[in-house]
Amino acid sequence: MMAFDRTPSPPSLEPQTVEALRAAFSNSIANGNHSDELHHLLCTAAREARDKGIHAEQLLVTMKEMWLSHPNVLAATTHTTGNTLLQELISRCIREYYAL
């Protein structure tokens, strides 16, 4: 018999934040650049992460997983733009997480 795992789930971003980020990612991929809307969303995500005790590393892993699993990224014929956008996303996310 297996023991019941009582380890609490790690905290995560609010569902509405995740959905808004995915929508912004769609726009970024379609336009080939990140919009100002994404900046606002990253501020929100960073604030949520800090408030919930989500470490910067965990937030970055979440962002990267969301980006790499996005259907538009998976369907892209060239990965150069996607990789550049991902690098910009990660850099922006780090800046917002550590902003005062």
TORPA-246311 format. One line per 8 residues: for each residue x, y, z of N, C-alpha, C, O. Coordinates in nm, 3 decimals. Layout:
N
X,Y,Z,X,Y,Z,X,Y,Z,X,Y,Z ~ ...
END
This chain:
100
0.085,-0.117,0.000,0.000,0.000,0.000,0.090,0.124,0.000,0.191,0.129,0.070 ~ 0.052,0.223,-0.079,0.130,0.346,-0.087,0.080,0.444,0.018,-0.040,0.453,0.045 ~ 0.173,0.516,0.078,0.137,0.617,0.176,0.083,0.740,0.105,0.123,0.772,-0.007 ~ -0.008,0.807,0.171,-0.066,0.929,0.118,0.039,1.040,0.126,0.099,1.062,0.230 ~ 0.059,1.109,0.016,0.157,1.218,0.011,0.093,1.343,0.068,0.000,1.398,0.010 ~ 0.143,1.388,0.181,0.088,1.506,0.248,0.169,1.631,0.219,0.145,1.735,0.280 ~ 0.262,1.622,0.129,0.342,1.738,0.093,0.252,1.839,0.023,0.188,1.807,-0.077 ~ 0.247,1.961,0.076,0.161,2.061,0.012,0.212,2.097,-0.127,0.332,2.093,-0.153
0.120,2.131,-0.214,0.157,2.174,-0.348,0.233,2.306,-0.338,0.202,2.389,-0.253 ~ 0.332,2.325,-0.423,0.402,2.453,-0.419,0.307,2.564,-0.463,0.217,2.541,-0.544 ~ 0.326,2.683,-0.410,0.238,2.793,-0.451,0.254,2.822,-0.599,0.361,2.800,-0.657 ~ 0.149,2.871,-0.659,0.155,2.903,-0.802,0.087,3.037,-0.828,0.019,3.092,-0.741 ~ 0.106,3.086,-0.948,0.042,3.212,-0.988,-0.108,3.193,-0.998,-0.156,3.081,-1.017 ~ -0.179,3.301,-0.986,-0.325,3.299,-0.999,-0.362,3.255,-1.141,-0.295,3.292,-1.237 ~ -0.470,3.177,-1.155,-0.511,3.131,-1.288,-0.533,3.244,-1.389,-0.499,3.230,-1.506 ~ -0.590,3.354,-1.343,-0.615,3.465,-1.437,-0.484,3.529,-1.483,-0.477,3.579,-1.595
-0.381,3.527,-1.399,-0.251,3.578,-1.439,-0.189,3.486,-1.544,-0.133,3.533,-1.643 ~ -0.199,3.356,-1.520,-0.145,3.258,-1.615,-0.213,3.273,-1.751,-0.146,3.273,-1.854 ~ -0.343,3.285,-1.752,-0.417,3.300,-1.878,-0.381,3.430,-1.949,-0.366,3.432,-2.072 ~ -0.367,3.538,-1.873,-0.329,3.665,-1.934,-0.188,3.657,-1.993,-0.162,3.711,-2.100 ~ -0.097,3.589,-1.923,0.038,3.571,-1.975,0.036,3.489,-2.104,0.106,3.523,-2.200 ~ -0.042,3.383,-2.106,-0.051,3.302,-2.228,-0.103,3.383,-2.346,-0.055,3.369,-2.458 ~ -0.201,3.468,-2.320,-0.255,3.553,-2.427,-0.147,3.652,-2.475,-0.133,3.676,-2.595 ~ -0.073,3.708,-2.381,0.035,3.800,-2.417,0.144,3.728,-2.496,0.202,3.784,-2.589
0.172,3.602,-2.457,0.270,3.523,-2.531,0.224,3.503,-2.675,0.305,3.508,-2.767 ~ 0.095,3.478,-2.694,0.041,3.462,-2.830,0.068,3.586,-2.913,0.110,3.577,-3.028 ~ 0.043,3.703,-2.854,0.067,3.829,-2.924,0.215,3.847,-2.954,0.251,3.892,-3.063 ~ 0.300,3.813,-2.858,0.445,3.828,-2.879,0.492,3.742,-2.994,0.569,3.786,-3.079 ~ 0.445,3.618,-2.998,0.486,3.527,-3.104,0.434,3.575,-3.239,0.507,3.572,-3.338 ~ 0.309,3.618,-3.242,0.250,3.665,-3.368,0.319,3.790,-3.421,0.338,3.805,-3.542 ~ 0.356,3.882,-3.329,0.415,4.009,-3.370,0.567,4.006,-3.379,0.628,4.094,-3.438 ~ 0.629,3.904,-3.319,0.774,3.895,-3.321,0.842,3.984,-3.219,0.964,4.001,-3.223
0.764,4.041,-3.128,0.821,4.121,-3.019,0.723,4.126,-2.902,0.605,4.093,-2.917 ~ 0.773,4.166,-2.787,0.690,4.174,-2.668,0.625,4.312,-2.659,0.688,4.413,-2.689 ~ 0.500,4.315,-2.619,0.427,4.441,-2.607,0.445,4.500,-2.468,0.500,4.437,-2.378 ~ 0.399,4.623,-2.453,0.400,4.688,-2.323,0.307,4.615,-2.225,0.329,4.618,-2.104 ~ 0.205,4.551,-2.279,0.112,4.474,-2.195,0.187,4.366,-2.118,0.155,4.340,-2.002 ~ 0.285,4.304,-2.181,0.360,4.199,-2.114,0.436,4.255,-1.995,0.447,4.189,-1.892 ~ 0.489,4.375,-2.008,0.560,4.438,-1.895,0.468,4.445,-1.773,0.507,4.408,-1.663 ~ 0.347,4.493,-1.794,0.249,4.503,-1.684,0.220,4.365,-1.625,0.213,4.350,-1.503
0.203,4.266,-1.710,0.174,4.130,-1.662,0.291,4.070,-1.586,0.271,3.999,-1.487 ~ 0.413,4.098,-1.629,0.530,4.048,-1.557,0.542,4.115,-1.420,0.585,4.052,-1.324 ~ 0.505,4.242,-1.412,0.502,4.309,-1.282,0.403,4.240,-1.189,0.432,4.216,-1.072 ~ 0.286,4.208,-1.242,0.183,4.140,-1.165,0.231,4.001,-1.122,0.215,3.963,-1.006 ~ 0.288,3.926,-1.215,0.336,3.791,-1.184,0.448,3.796,-1.080,0.449,3.714,-0.988 ~ 0.539,3.889,-1.093,0.650,3.901,-0.998,0.597,3.936,-0.858,0.643,3.881,-0.759 ~ 0.502,4.028,-0.852,0.443,4.066,-0.723,0.372,3.947,-0.660,0.387,3.922,-0.540 ~ 0.294,3.875,-0.740,0.226,3.755,-0.689,0.327,3.653,-0.637,0.310,3.595,-0.530
0.432,3.633,-0.714,0.534,3.535,-0.674,0.598,3.574,-0.541,0.610,3.491,-0.451 ~ 0.638,3.699,-0.529,0.698,3.743,-0.403,0.601,3.729,-0.287,0.638,3.681,-0.180 ~ 0.476,3.769,-0.308,0.374,3.762,-0.202,0.347,3.618,-0.159,0.318,3.594,-0.042 ~ 0.357,3.525,-0.251,0.328,3.384,-0.221,0.453,3.305,-0.182,0.444,3.185,-0.154 ~ 0.567,3.371,-0.179,0.690,3.303,-0.143,0.747,3.215,-0.252,0.823,3.121,-0.225 ~ 0.710,3.244,-0.376,0.765,3.170,-0.490,0.901,3.230,-0.520,0.913,3.350,-0.545 ~ 1.003,3.147,-0.518,1.139,3.194,-0.546,1.152,3.234,-0.692,1.078,3.186,-0.778 ~ 1.247,3.322,-0.718,1.271,3.369,-0.855,1.295,3.252,-0.950,1.246,3.251,-1.063
1.372,3.153,-0.903,1.403,3.038,-0.988,1.276,2.962,-1.026,1.262,2.917,-1.140 ~ 1.186,2.948,-0.931,1.060,2.878,-0.958,0.977,2.955,-1.058,0.916,2.897,-1.148 ~ 0.973,3.087,-1.044,0.898,3.170,-1.136,0.956,3.158,-1.277,0.881,3.149,-1.374 ~ 1.088,3.159,-1.287,1.151,3.148,-1.419,1.122,3.014,-1.484,1.097,3.007,-1.604 ~ 1.125,2.908,-1.405,1.091,2.775,-1.459,0.947,2.775,-1.508,0.918,2.721,-1.615 ~ 0.857,2.834,-1.431,0.717,2.841,-1.471,0.702,2.917,-1.602,0.632,2.872,-1.693 ~ 0.766,3.033,-1.612,0.758,3.113,-1.735,0.812,3.036,-1.855,0.753,3.035,-1.962 ~ 0.926,2.971,-1.834,0.988,2.898,-1.944,0.899,2.781,-1.988,0.883,2.757,-2.107
0.842,2.709,-1.892,0.752,2.598,-1.925,0.629,2.648,-2.000,0.585,2.587,-2.097 ~ 0.573,2.761,-1.953,0.455,2.817,-2.021,0.491,2.855,-2.163,0.414,2.829,-2.256 ~ 0.607,2.918,-2.182,0.649,2.961,-2.315,0.671,2.842,-2.407,0.618,2.838,-2.518 ~ 0.750,2.746,-2.360,0.787,2.633,-2.445,0.671,2.539,-2.475,0.675,2.465,-2.573 ~ 0.568,2.541,-2.391,0.452,2.455,-2.416,0.341,2.528,-2.491,0.237,2.469,-2.521 ~ 0.363,2.655,-2.521,0.260,2.734,-2.591,0.243,2.678,-2.732,0.342,2.657,-2.802 ~ 0.119,2.655,-2.775,0.096,2.598,-2.909,0.159,2.679,-3.022,0.208,2.620,-3.119 ~ 0.159,2.811,-3.012,0.218,2.892,-3.118,0.369,2.877,-3.124,0.428,2.887,-3.232
0.432,2.855,-3.010,0.577,2.832,-3.010,0.606,2.695,-3.070,0.698,2.680,-3.151 ~ 0.527,2.596,-3.031,0.546,2.461,-3.083,0.524,2.455,-3.235,0.588,2.376,-3.304 ~ 0.433,2.539,-3.285,0.401,2.537,-3.428,0.493,2.626,-3.512,0.488,2.622,-3.635 ~ 0.575,2.706,-3.447,0.661,2.800,-3.520,0.758,2.724,-3.610,0.815,2.622,-3.571 ~ 0.774,2.776,-3.731,0.864,2.710,-3.827,1.010,2.744,-3.799,1.099,2.666,-3.831 ~ 1.034,2.860,-3.740,1.171,2.899,-3.705,1.178,2.922,-3.554,1.089,2.982,-3.495 ~ 1.284,2.873,-3.495,1.298,2.886,-3.350,1.384,3.005,-3.312,1.396,3.037,-3.194 ~ 1.445,3.070,-3.409,1.532,3.182,-3.379,1.457,3.294,-3.310,1.500,3.342,-3.205
1.346,3.337,-3.366,1.266,3.443,-3.306,1.212,3.399,-3.171,1.215,3.475,-3.074 ~ 1.163,3.277,-3.165,1.110,3.226,-3.038,1.214,3.223,-2.929,1.184,3.256,-2.814 ~ 1.336,3.183,-2.963,1.444,3.180,-2.864,1.482,3.320,-2.818,1.508,3.343,-2.700 ~ 1.486,3.414,-2.912,1.517,3.552,-2.877,1.409,3.608,-2.786,1.440,3.673,-2.686 ~ 1.283,3.583,-2.819,1.173,3.631,-2.736,1.177,3.566,-2.598,1.149,3.632,-2.498 ~ 1.211,3.440,-2.591,1.221,3.371,-2.462,1.331,3.434,-2.378,1.312,3.457,-2.258 ~ 1.445,3.462,-2.437,1.555,3.525,-2.363,1.513,3.662,-2.310,1.543,3.696,-2.195 ~ 1.443,3.740,-2.392,1.394,3.871,-2.349,1.293,3.854,-2.235,1.295,3.930,-2.138
1.205,3.756,-2.247,1.104,3.730,-2.145,1.171,3.698,-2.011,1.133,3.754,-1.908 ~ 1.269,3.611,-2.013,1.339,3.572,-1.890,1.411,3.692,-1.829,1.407,3.712,-1.708 ~ 1.477,3.772,-1.912,1.547,3.891,-1.862,1.449,3.988,-1.798,1.476,4.041,-1.690 ~ 1.338,4.012,-1.864,1.237,4.102,-1.809,1.179,4.048,-1.679,1.156,4.124,-1.585 ~ 1.156,3.920,-1.674,1.100,3.857,-1.555,1.195,3.874,-1.436,1.150,3.905,-1.326 ~ 1.323,3.853,-1.458,1.422,3.870,-1.351,1.423,4.014,-1.302,1.422,4.040,-1.182 ~ 1.423,4.110,-1.397,1.422,4.252,-1.358,1.301,4.285,-1.273,1.313,4.354,-1.171 ~ 1.184,4.237,-1.312,1.062,4.268,-1.238,1.058,4.200,-1.102,1.008,4.257,-1.005
1.110,4.080,-1.094,1.107,4.007,-0.967,1.191,4.081,-0.863,1.153,4.091,-0.746 ~ 1.306,4.133,-0.906,1.396,4.199,-0.812,1.378,4.350,-0.804,1.452,4.417,-0.733 ~ 1.281,4.405,-0.877,1.252,4.548,-0.870,1.195,4.579,-0.732,1.123,4.499,-0.674 ~ 1.229,4.694,-0.682,1.179,4.732,-0.550,1.046,4.794,-0.558,0.989,4.832,-0.456
END
